[in-house]
Amino acid sequence: MVKGIKDKVAVIGMGCSVFGERWDTEESGLVVEAFEECLADAGVEKRDIEAAWFGSCIESVNVGSTAMPLADFLHLPYIPVTRVENACCTGTEAFRGACYAVACGAYDICLAVGAEKLKDTGYGGLPARGSAGGTGWINLPNMSAPGMFAQLASAYAAKYKIPPKTLKEAIGHVSWKSHQNGAKNPKAHLRKAVSMEQILAAPMVAAPLGLFDCCGVSDGSACAIVTTPEIAKKLGKKDFVTVKAVQLSVSSGEELGFNEWDGEHLVTTARAGKAAYAEAGITDPENQISMIECHDCFSITELVTYEDLQFSRPGQAWKDALDGKFDANGKIPCQIDGGLKCFGHPIGSSGLRMLYEMYLQLHGRAGERQLPNPKYGLTHNLGGMPSRNVAAVCIIGKYEG
């Protein structure tokens, strides 16, 4: 019987560049910045790495669309390198590839890297996909990301009969606590705390989503080195972090074909979360998961994710958010590093950046953001639109073997 990869993969090193408008360097520089930290943290040599996975999503700002740039950037010694792309789950997809390679015994030590440099396009949002400025696999005339996620907010409010002012305050609190956290993170793009008054008075982008309810675009890279627990022990690692679960769910568009879905939550997130909990042996997420990094592309996305991942009961996430349940000093801190709201979203790197914060927290190395005695950290990515998307959920924690 399939049992998954719980405690079969050890994360022995992680690194993360400073995120922001990185005019000072090329994409290669961002990758090297993250990799040097990761390699030093792992305590291995570059020659020990046997295979690598490179997550990068937007071809127009990447050096081509193959895996060769990573081998070039890091001068990897003729090892296999695989380039992956899976929308906003791209960084997690790279991590998944490296983890599975180690878990199945194909390699002893593997590298996962995610990187994206989007600010060079000069465009405020994500650049268009495709060679002719098109959107590639799907055509979305007269639709925007804020507009589509605003519909998610409207559906959620309608189903649970939440007054507009109350919902606005709840999603505003989601952004407020993230900016409070991000102000303490030297690697975040946006490091200025904002008040609830500023958030509620900000210009409207797509009602009810205001300026502070939308994440921005950024440049950045993050990476991880993984191996087996047995090798980690031989390397002298103690109290090391292992992967408890990595799960992915991809929509076929079924949500739009039938009427079971009310448009108020994310089906793939709920399915990926359920599978991850089964793999990790988590039976009570609300009381077993210590901290969360979820995909806060928009504040409403984070809010409904609380419910999809079973941290809030259906229709209750808005109350939990206003009660501070997900604040830094709450029951289940979410976006303790500032999240996409403060880091921006260089697509290929976001999943690994989230894991980086969970990794720091588990090792007690998060500085003034440090949480008391975290046991399990969960990360979540979502790519696409509310009605058709891909979701990834990872859970990591201290080795229990």
Secondary structure, 3 states (H helix, E strand, C coil): CCCCCCCCCEEEEEEECCCECCCCCCHHHHHHHHHHHHHHHHCCCHHHCCEEEEECCCHHHCCCCCCHHHHHHHCCCCCCEEEECCHHHHHHHHHHHHHHHHHCCCCCCEEEEEEEECHHHCCCCCCCCCCCCCCCCCCCCCCCHHHHHHHHHHHHHHHHCCCHHHHHHHHHHHHHHHHHHHCCCCCCCCCCCCCHHHHHHCCEEECCEEHHHECCCCEEEEEEEEECHHHHHHCCCCCCEEEEEEEEEECCCHHHHCCCCCCCCCHHHHHHHHHHHHHHCCCCHHHHCCEEECCCCEHHHHHHHHHHCCCCCCCCHHHHHHCCCCCCCCCCCECCCCHHHHHCCCHHHHHHHHHHHHHHHHCCCCHHHCCCCCCEEEEEEEEEECCEEEEEEEEEEECCC
